[in-house]
Each structure stands twice: as C-alpha cells, then as structure tokens.
C-alpha cells in the first residue's frame, strides 16, 4: 500500500478518502483497502517527509477544510526505489496452511468445508478480474488488464490447489480402514 499511495499522490494530490478510493479502483476488487489503514500509512509517510499536508477548501463549499496530501521533493525518488524493489510474496492461504499443519484425521470434514469455501471465494473473485486480453490503447487500460491477469492467474492457482487438496484428503479417507 505504501508504494501505491506514494504513486497516487505523485500523480495527483488528494485527501485520505480520495486516495483510499483511488487505490481501491486501481488495485481492483480483490484487494481489501481499509480506509483507516490508508490514513495511518499516510500519516507515517508524512512523518517520513514523503508527503506534506495542506488544508484546502472543499470544492462543494462545506465548512470544514480538507487535509490534502501532496508530494514532496523526495516522493518521486521513493516511488522509483519502490518500483525497483522486489516485493516479497505473502502466502495467500496461510490460514489454510496452518490448519493443515496441525490437522488430525478427525478434522478432515472441517478441512474439506474450509477448502471448498476458499475455492468458492477464489472462483467468485476470479469472475470479477477475468482479463479482457484485447489490445490496450491507453496506459491505464494496459496496467489494469495486466493487473487483472496477474490476480486471475494467482486465483486460478489457488483454486487448483484447493481442489487438489480436497481430492487428496478424500482419497486418504477412502484408503483408511473403517472404524
């Protein structure tokens, strides 16, 4: 989120809610952008002098002024460094890995339900981000389609993993003698 917020402010200043909304639009439906997290991160970036705030009048003429985040001379360099940095991949299904790591045979039915639910959620998200795969005529259309394709590919892998894991658990159950 840090690099995305820096890039968005560099592109166009905005207040916290605006930046959180723009981030949600750019990252897509599969990302959960918590506005409170965005505000905390914006405050941190301001403390690091990567952003500066200014009070500005609302365009709609309300009483309260908006706190608008603007780039500083260091923002562009920070975005460039972020672009060059390999982002570590966090395991998407860490919770399921942890459950599998300590599961007992009597937990198989509950694991099957958790895996099926996870698979269904991934399928629903995959429908939202199916890439269009047509030539793109603008930078924004290109990066959005590439982002959709990356997320779709990861979701398909998750769906395949969940289905294969359910099949393996079911096969294990069939091989066990009846009690």
C-alpha atoms as an extended CHARMM CRD file, in Angstrom:
* protein
*
       179  EXT
         1         1  UNK       CA              0.0000000000        0.0000000000        0.0000000000  PROA      1               0.0000000000
         2         2  UNK       CA              2.8660000000        2.3300000000        0.7800000000  PROA      2               0.0000000000
         3         3  UNK       CA              4.2030000000        2.4850000000       -2.7670000000  PROA      3               0.0000000000
         4         4  UNK       CA              0.7290000000        2.7410000000       -4.2540000000  PROA      4               0.0000000000
         5         5  UNK       CA             -0.1450000000        5.7200000000       -2.0520000000  PROA      5               0.0000000000
         6         6  UNK       CA              3.1050000000        7.4400000000       -2.9710000000  PROA      6               0.0000000000
         7         7  UNK       CA              2.4310000000        6.8670000000       -6.6660000000  PROA      7               0.0000000000
         8         8  UNK       CA             -1.1340000000        8.1570000000       -6.4000000000  PROA      8               0.0000000000
         9         9  UNK       CA             -0.0600000000       11.3390000000       -4.5740000000  PROA      9               0.0000000000
        10        10  UNK       CA              2.6730000000       11.8850000000       -7.1420000000  PROA      10              0.0000000000
        11        11  UNK       CA              0.0880000000       11.5350000000       -9.8830000000  PROA      11              0.0000000000
        12        12  UNK       CA             -2.4100000000       13.8800000000       -8.2190000000  PROA      12              0.0000000000
        13        13  UNK       CA             -2.7270000000       15.1680000000       -4.6310000000  PROA      13              0.0000000000
        14        14  UNK       CA             -5.7930000000       14.1070000000       -2.6900000000  PROA      14              0.0000000000
        15        15  UNK       CA             -7.3840000000       13.7930000000        0.7280000000  PROA      15              0.0000000000
        16        16  UNK       CA             -7.2330000000       10.4710000000        2.5590000000  PROA      16              0.0000000000
        17        17  UNK       CA            -10.6370000000        9.1760000000        1.4630000000  PROA      17              0.0000000000
        18        18  UNK       CA             -9.9350000000       10.1320000000       -2.1470000000  PROA      18              0.0000000000
        19        19  UNK       CA             -6.5860000000        8.3350000000       -2.0840000000  PROA      19              0.0000000000
        20        20  UNK       CA             -8.1160000000        5.2130000000       -0.4870000000  PROA      20              0.0000000000
        21        21  UNK       CA            -10.8600000000        5.1750000000       -3.1480000000  PROA      21              0.0000000000
        22        22  UNK       CA             -8.3780000000        5.6610000000       -5.9780000000  PROA      22              0.0000000000
        23        23  UNK       CA             -6.2350000000        2.8820000000       -4.5520000000  PROA      23              0.0000000000
        24        24  UNK       CA             -9.2520000000        0.5400000000       -4.4240000000  PROA      24              0.0000000000
        25        25  UNK       CA            -10.0980000000        1.3350000000       -8.0540000000  PROA      25              0.0000000000
        26        26  UNK       CA             -6.5300000000        0.8230000000       -9.2220000000  PROA      26              0.0000000000
        27        27  UNK       CA             -5.8640000000       -2.3880000000       -7.3190000000  PROA      27              0.0000000000
        28        28  UNK       CA             -9.2030000000       -3.9440000000       -8.1430000000  PROA      28              0.0000000000
        29        29  UNK       CA            -11.9630000000       -5.8200000000       -6.4240000000  PROA      29              0.0000000000
        30        30  UNK       CA             -9.7220000000       -8.5000000000       -4.9510000000  PROA      30              0.0000000000
        31        31  UNK       CA             -7.9020000000       -6.0550000000       -2.6750000000  PROA      31              0.0000000000
        32        32  UNK       CA             -9.4010000000       -5.0220000000        0.6100000000  PROA      32              0.0000000000
        33        33  UNK       CA             -8.4020000000       -1.4200000000        1.2000000000  PROA      33              0.0000000000
        34        34  UNK       CA             -9.1600000000       -0.3660000000        4.7590000000  PROA      34              0.0000000000
        35        35  UNK       CA             -9.5390000000        3.4150000000        4.8450000000  PROA      35              0.0000000000
        36        36  UNK       CA             -8.2160000000        3.5200000000        8.4260000000  PROA      36              0.0000000000
        37        37  UNK       CA             -5.0680000000        1.6720000000        7.3530000000  PROA      37              0.0000000000
        38        38  UNK       CA             -4.6440000000        4.1270000000        4.4850000000  PROA      38              0.0000000000
        39        39  UNK       CA             -4.9080000000        7.1010000000        6.8760000000  PROA      39              0.0000000000
        40        40  UNK       CA             -2.3680000000        5.5730000000        9.2750000000  PROA      40              0.0000000000
        41        41  UNK       CA              0.0240000000        4.9580000000        6.4010000000  PROA      41              0.0000000000
        42        42  UNK       CA             -0.4900000000        8.4900000000        5.0600000000  PROA      42              0.0000000000
        43        43  UNK       CA              0.4020000000        9.9090000000        8.4830000000  PROA      43              0.0000000000
        44        44  UNK       CA              3.5230000000        7.7340000000        8.5610000000  PROA      44              0.0000000000
        45        45  UNK       CA              4.5420000000        8.8720000000        5.0820000000  PROA      45              0.0000000000
        46        46  UNK       CA              4.0740000000       12.4760000000        6.1740000000  PROA      46              0.0000000000
        47        47  UNK       CA              6.3130000000       11.8900000000        9.2330000000  PROA      47              0.0000000000
        48        48  UNK       CA              8.9270000000       10.4700000000        6.8550000000  PROA      48              0.0000000000
        49        49  UNK       CA              8.6140000000       13.6530000000        4.7680000000  PROA      49              0.0000000000
        50        50  UNK       CA              7.4860000000       11.7080000000        1.7040000000  PROA      50              0.0000000000
        51        51  UNK       CA              4.2130000000       13.6690000000        1.7280000000  PROA      51              0.0000000000
        52        52  UNK       CA              3.0930000000       17.0060000000        3.0590000000  PROA      52              0.0000000000
        53        53  UNK       CA             -0.4300000000       18.0400000000        4.0270000000  PROA      53              0.0000000000
        54        54  UNK       CA             -2.2240000000       21.2590000000        3.3270000000  PROA      54              0.0000000000
        55        55  UNK       CA             -5.6600000000       22.3690000000        4.4240000000  PROA      55              0.0000000000
        56        56  UNK       CA             -7.7660000000       23.1880000000        1.3870000000  PROA      56              0.0000000000
        57        57  UNK       CA            -11.3240000000       24.3830000000        0.9360000000  PROA      57              0.0000000000
        58        58  UNK       CA            -13.8210000000       21.7800000000       -0.2240000000  PROA      58              0.0000000000
        59        59  UNK       CA            -14.8950000000       22.0730000000       -3.8370000000  PROA      59              0.0000000000
        60        60  UNK       CA            -18.5130000000       21.7430000000       -2.7290000000  PROA      60              0.0000000000
        61        61  UNK       CA            -18.1170000000       24.6390000000       -0.3120000000  PROA      61              0.0000000000
        62        62  UNK       CA            -18.5380000000       22.8630000000        3.0290000000  PROA      62              0.0000000000
        63        63  UNK       CA            -17.4220000000       24.4580000000        6.2990000000  PROA      63              0.0000000000
        64        64  UNK       CA            -14.6490000000       22.0590000000        7.1870000000  PROA      64              0.0000000000
        65        65  UNK       CA            -11.4870000000       22.1340000000        5.1890000000  PROA      65              0.0000000000
        66        66  UNK       CA             -9.9160000000       19.0220000000        3.7230000000  PROA      66              0.0000000000
        67        67  UNK       CA             -6.4800000000       17.7510000000        4.6480000000  PROA      67              0.0000000000
        68        68  UNK       CA             -4.9150000000       17.1530000000        1.2340000000  PROA      68              0.0000000000
        69        69  UNK       CA             -1.7310000000       15.1160000000        0.7750000000  PROA      69              0.0000000000
        70        70  UNK       CA              0.8650000000       16.4520000000       -1.6730000000  PROA      70              0.0000000000
        71        71  UNK       CA              4.1780000000       15.0110000000       -2.8550000000  PROA      71              0.0000000000
        72        72  UNK       CA              7.4710000000       16.3380000000       -1.5450000000  PROA      72              0.0000000000
        73        73  UNK       CA             10.7480000000       16.5410000000       -3.4740000000  PROA      73              0.0000000000
        74        74  UNK       CA             11.5680000000       13.0470000000       -2.0960000000  PROA      74              0.0000000000
        75        75  UNK       CA              8.3360000000       11.3610000000       -3.2730000000  PROA      75              0.0000000000
        76        76  UNK       CA              9.4130000000       10.6650000000       -6.8470000000  PROA      76              0.0000000000
        77        77  UNK       CA             12.6730000000        9.0720000000       -5.7110000000  PROA      77              0.0000000000
        78        78  UNK       CA             10.8040000000        6.9180000000       -3.1640000000  PROA      78              0.0000000000
        79        79  UNK       CA              8.4390000000        5.6720000000       -5.8960000000  PROA      79              0.0000000000
        80        80  UNK       CA             11.3990000000        4.8760000000       -8.1510000000  PROA      80              0.0000000000
        81        81  UNK       CA             13.0780000000        2.8830000000       -5.3680000000  PROA      81              0.0000000000
        82        82  UNK       CA              9.8220000000        1.0490000000       -4.6620000000  PROA      82              0.0000000000
        83        83  UNK       CA              9.4920000000        0.1310000000       -8.3570000000  PROA      83              0.0000000000
        84        84  UNK       CA             12.9830000000       -1.3850000000       -8.2700000000  PROA      84              0.0000000000
        85        85  UNK       CA             12.3810000000       -3.3970000000       -5.1020000000  PROA      85              0.0000000000
        86        86  UNK       CA             11.2270000000       -6.9820000000       -5.2860000000  PROA      86              0.0000000000
        87        87  UNK       CA              8.1110000000       -7.2720000000       -3.1710000000  PROA      87              0.0000000000
        88        88  UNK       CA              8.0680000000      -10.4680000000       -1.0990000000  PROA      88              0.0000000000
        89        89  UNK       CA              5.0800000000      -12.6500000000       -1.8920000000  PROA      89              0.0000000000
        90        90  UNK       CA              2.9500000000      -13.3610000000        1.1140000000  PROA      90              0.0000000000
        91        91  UNK       CA              1.1760000000      -16.6880000000        1.1950000000  PROA      91              0.0000000000
        92        92  UNK       CA             -2.4430000000      -16.1680000000        0.2180000000  PROA      92              0.0000000000
        93        93  UNK       CA             -3.6730000000      -19.2590000000        2.0120000000  PROA      93              0.0000000000
        94        94  UNK       CA             -1.5560000000      -19.0430000000        5.1620000000  PROA      94              0.0000000000
        95        95  UNK       CA             -4.5420000000      -19.7740000000        7.3830000000  PROA      95              0.0000000000
        96        96  UNK       CA             -5.2730000000      -22.9770000000        5.4930000000  PROA      96              0.0000000000
        97        97  UNK       CA             -1.5980000000      -23.9820000000        5.5950000000  PROA      97              0.0000000000
        98        98  UNK       CA             -1.6120000000      -23.5480000000        9.3610000000  PROA      98              0.0000000000
        99        99  UNK       CA             -4.7720000000      -25.6450000000        9.7070000000  PROA      99              0.0000000000
       100       100  UNK       CA             -3.3230000000      -28.3980000000        7.5230000000  PROA      100             0.0000000000
       101       101  UNK       CA             -0.1020000000      -28.3640000000        9.5530000000  PROA      101             0.0000000000
       102       102  UNK       CA             -1.9100000000      -29.3490000000       12.7610000000  PROA      102             0.0000000000
       103       103  UNK       CA             -4.9830000000      -31.1560000000       11.4240000000  PROA      103             0.0000000000
       104       104  UNK       CA             -5.9390000000      -34.5550000000       12.7750000000  PROA      104             0.0000000000
       105       105  UNK       CA             -7.7770000000      -37.2100000000       10.7650000000  PROA      105             0.0000000000
       106       106  UNK       CA            -10.9900000000      -36.2930000000       12.5880000000  PROA      106             0.0000000000
       107       107  UNK       CA            -10.6090000000      -32.7210000000       11.2570000000  PROA      107             0.0000000000
       108       108  UNK       CA            -10.8440000000      -33.8680000000        7.6200000000  PROA      108             0.0000000000
       109       109  UNK       CA            -14.5300000000      -32.9590000000        7.2150000000  PROA      109             0.0000000000
       110       110  UNK       CA            -13.9640000000      -29.4510000000        8.5900000000  PROA      110             0.0000000000
       111       111  UNK       CA            -10.9060000000      -29.0070000000        6.3470000000  PROA      111             0.0000000000
       112       112  UNK       CA            -12.9480000000      -30.0860000000        3.3380000000  PROA      112             0.0000000000
       113       113  UNK       CA            -15.5310000000      -27.4000000000        4.1430000000  PROA      113             0.0000000000
       114       114  UNK       CA            -12.8420000000      -24.7270000000        4.6410000000  PROA      114             0.0000000000
       115       115  UNK       CA            -11.1500000000      -25.6870000000        1.3720000000  PROA      115             0.0000000000
       116       116  UNK       CA            -14.4470000000      -25.6820000000       -0.5400000000  PROA      116             0.0000000000
       117       117  UNK       CA            -15.3610000000      -22.2740000000        0.9070000000  PROA      117             0.0000000000
       118       118  UNK       CA            -11.9380000000      -20.9120000000       -0.0050000000  PROA      118             0.0000000000
       119       119  UNK       CA            -12.2470000000      -22.3270000000       -3.5120000000  PROA      119             0.0000000000
       120       120  UNK       CA            -15.6960000000      -20.7170000000       -3.9300000000  PROA      120             0.0000000000
       121       121  UNK       CA            -14.4040000000      -17.3310000000       -2.7580000000  PROA      121             0.0000000000
       122       122  UNK       CA            -11.4980000000      -17.5560000000       -5.1910000000  PROA      122             0.0000000000
       123       123  UNK       CA            -13.8740000000      -18.5030000000       -8.0310000000  PROA      123             0.0000000000
       124       124  UNK       CA            -16.0900000000      -15.5010000000       -7.2560000000  PROA      124             0.0000000000
       125       125  UNK       CA            -13.0660000000      -13.1830000000       -7.2460000000  PROA      125             0.0000000000
       126       126  UNK       CA            -11.7400000000      -14.7210000000      -10.4750000000  PROA      126             0.0000000000
       127       127  UNK       CA            -15.0110000000      -13.8510000000      -12.2080000000  PROA      127             0.0000000000
       128       128  UNK       CA            -14.5170000000      -10.2110000000      -11.1890000000  PROA      128             0.0000000000
       129       129  UNK       CA            -10.9940000000       -9.9460000000      -12.5990000000  PROA      129             0.0000000000
       130       130  UNK       CA            -11.0640000000      -12.0870000000      -15.7330000000  PROA      130             0.0000000000
       131       131  UNK       CA             -8.6250000000      -10.3100000000      -18.0760000000  PROA      131             0.0000000000
       132       132  UNK       CA            -10.0150000000       -8.9600000000      -21.3230000000  PROA      132             0.0000000000
       133       133  UNK       CA             -6.9610000000       -9.9800000000      -23.3680000000  PROA      133             0.0000000000
       134       134  UNK       CA             -7.5590000000       -7.3600000000      -26.0630000000  PROA      134             0.0000000000
       135       135  UNK       CA             -5.0360000000       -4.7550000000      -27.2680000000  PROA      135             0.0000000000
       136       136  UNK       CA             -5.0000000000       -1.7870000000      -24.8960000000  PROA      136             0.0000000000
       137       137  UNK       CA             -4.9780000000        1.7620000000      -26.2280000000  PROA      137             0.0000000000
       138       138  UNK       CA             -4.0440000000        3.6360000000      -23.0550000000  PROA      138             0.0000000000
       139       139  UNK       CA             -1.5360000000        3.1650000000      -20.2520000000  PROA      139             0.0000000000
       140       140  UNK       CA             -4.3300000000        2.9270000000      -17.6850000000  PROA      140             0.0000000000
       141       141  UNK       CA             -6.1450000000        0.2190000000      -19.6770000000  PROA      141             0.0000000000
       142       142  UNK       CA             -2.8760000000       -1.6880000000      -20.1180000000  PROA      142             0.0000000000
       143       143  UNK       CA             -1.9040000000       -1.7250000000      -16.4410000000  PROA      143             0.0000000000
       144       144  UNK       CA             -5.4540000000       -2.5510000000      -15.3360000000  PROA      144             0.0000000000
       145       145  UNK       CA             -5.6150000000       -5.5210000000      -17.7230000000  PROA      145             0.0000000000
       146       146  UNK       CA             -2.1380000000       -6.7090000000      -16.6550000000  PROA      146             0.0000000000
       147       147  UNK       CA             -3.1670000000       -6.4160000000      -13.0040000000  PROA      147             0.0000000000
       148       148  UNK       CA             -6.3590000000       -8.3710000000      -13.6680000000  PROA      148             0.0000000000
       149       149  UNK       CA             -4.3460000000      -11.0450000000      -15.4630000000  PROA      149             0.0000000000
       150       150  UNK       CA             -1.8560000000      -11.3750000000      -12.5850000000  PROA      150             0.0000000000
       151       151  UNK       CA             -4.6060000000      -11.6570000000       -9.9840000000  PROA      151             0.0000000000
       152       152  UNK       CA             -6.6200000000      -14.0440000000      -12.1720000000  PROA      152             0.0000000000
       153       153  UNK       CA             -3.5710000000      -16.3070000000      -12.6660000000  PROA      153             0.0000000000
       154       154  UNK       CA             -2.9110000000      -16.4060000000       -8.9060000000  PROA      154             0.0000000000
       155       155  UNK       CA             -6.5620000000      -17.1310000000       -8.1620000000  PROA      155             0.0000000000
       156       156  UNK       CA             -6.6440000000      -19.9540000000      -10.7090000000  PROA      156             0.0000000000
       157       157  UNK       CA             -3.5950000000      -21.4850000000       -8.9790000000  PROA      157             0.0000000000
       158       158  UNK       CA             -5.3400000000      -21.1570000000       -5.5970000000  PROA      158             0.0000000000
       159       159  UNK       CA             -8.4990000000      -22.7730000000       -6.9850000000  PROA      159             0.0000000000
       160       160  UNK       CA             -6.4740000000      -25.6540000000       -8.4230000000  PROA      160             0.0000000000
       161       161  UNK       CA             -4.5710000000      -26.0850000000       -5.1330000000  PROA      161             0.0000000000
       162       162  UNK       CA             -7.7640000000      -26.1480000000       -3.0480000000  PROA      162             0.0000000000
       163       163  UNK       CA             -9.4370000000      -28.6630000000       -5.3730000000  PROA      163             0.0000000000
       164       164  UNK       CA             -6.3500000000      -30.9050000000       -5.4620000000  PROA      164             0.0000000000
       165       165  UNK       CA             -6.0030000000      -30.7540000000       -1.6640000000  PROA      165             0.0000000000
       166       166  UNK       CA             -9.6730000000      -31.6960000000       -1.2170000000  PROA      166             0.0000000000
       167       167  UNK       CA             -9.1630000000      -34.6200000000       -3.6280000000  PROA      167             0.0000000000
       168       168  UNK       CA             -6.0990000000      -35.8090000000       -1.6960000000  PROA      168             0.0000000000
       169       169  UNK       CA             -7.8940000000      -35.6220000000        1.6480000000  PROA      169             0.0000000000
       170       170  UNK       CA            -10.8650000000      -37.5170000000        0.1900000000  PROA      170             0.0000000000
       171       171  UNK       CA             -8.5580000000      -40.1760000000       -1.2780000000  PROA      171             0.0000000000
       172       172  UNK       CA             -6.7850000000      -40.5450000000        2.0550000000  PROA      172             0.0000000000
       173       173  UNK       CA            -10.1640000000      -41.0570000000        3.7430000000  PROA      173             0.0000000000
       174       174  UNK       CA            -11.1530000000      -43.7420000000        1.2230000000  PROA      174             0.0000000000
       175       175  UNK       CA             -7.9220000000      -45.6700000000        1.8740000000  PROA      175             0.0000000000
       176       176  UNK       CA             -8.3970000000      -45.7540000000        5.6460000000  PROA      176             0.0000000000
       177       177  UNK       CA             -9.9860000000      -48.8480000000        7.1890000000  PROA      177             0.0000000000
       178       178  UNK       CA            -13.4470000000      -48.3220000000        8.6500000000  PROA      178             0.0000000000
       179       179  UNK       CA            -13.5750000000      -47.8940000000       12.4050000000  PROA      179             0.0000000000
